[in-house]
Amino acid sequence: MIKTALITGITGQDGYYLSHLLLNQNYRVFGLVSPHRQTNLSKLGSLADNVKIYTVDLRDAAGLLTAVEQLQPQEIYNLAAPSFVPDSWNDPLGTLDLITGTATRLLDAVRQVGLSTRFYQASSSEMFGDVTTAPQDEETHFRPKNPYAAAKLHAHWTMVHHRQRYGLFACSGILYNHESPLRPPQFVTRKVSLAVAKIKLGLAQTLEMGNLDAQRDWGFAGDHVNAMWRMLQANQPEEYVIGTGKLHSVRELIATAFDCVGLDWEKYVIVNTNLLRADEHFQLVANLSKAKNKLGWEPKVSFEQLLENMVKTDLEYLNS
């Protein structure tokens, strides 16, 4: 039987890699896209011909109910969220509605229609926030430090409550930073890979950065969406921490990226204190034991391979 999957946030990085995975598994893939997001469909590239777009305002509960009723999906992947965490300070209410509101409306639609749909909620390591222990696992306390993280936590608990009260197959992946060549340039990984490519080609001379000691658990988006899919194939709906379990500093990120093109990073990088983030985290790193043991999942792409791919892709992009 061909399964139908609905994806919100299909035009984002994760939406692309998840669509690719599901299409390879012979799913019928629908992207729920708000009318004002239609211009973003170009981000799907060649996948655009193979996924079906259902236009609906994610703030419209009746519209989402109709979509679920008409499409009868076996799986829903709710990835809808602002892509850049710091921007949530500029519109905390809009962030809350997009993240928590969309999750609540979709879960309610599944319940009202009476489907046995399996529901994935995209949670975030940002929910752990001001951590006191490292690494973090599924039992670590949440201490969010920004509106994005608070909204993600609200949506996370909304999902848990629907599972407990109504018996829905609803689960979440608490995902750590996951990157790819599809990241927009405001993300530090893509900012670095793009700058390295420009410097190598003589299109730029320097790269301005903030705190070089900030650390992250960086993985590959393609690996992380595989974990999402595995969660919905499991016998029981549960929460899973998804990351690499390895911390790397921004300094390591920069050095590794410059190594890809044979350049000494210290000759090109300038530290700009105006780029420092007030809510910086230092010890957000995953304990992925549960995902390994119960899902048989672990990352395949290394930190070095990820950056090599990103720099190579940006070199090809600038040369085209």
Summary of the structure (lengths in Angstrom):
residues: 320
radius of gyration: 19.5
end to end distance: 41.7
largest distance: 61.2
contacts: 1082
relative contact order: 0.13
helix: 48%
strand: 17%
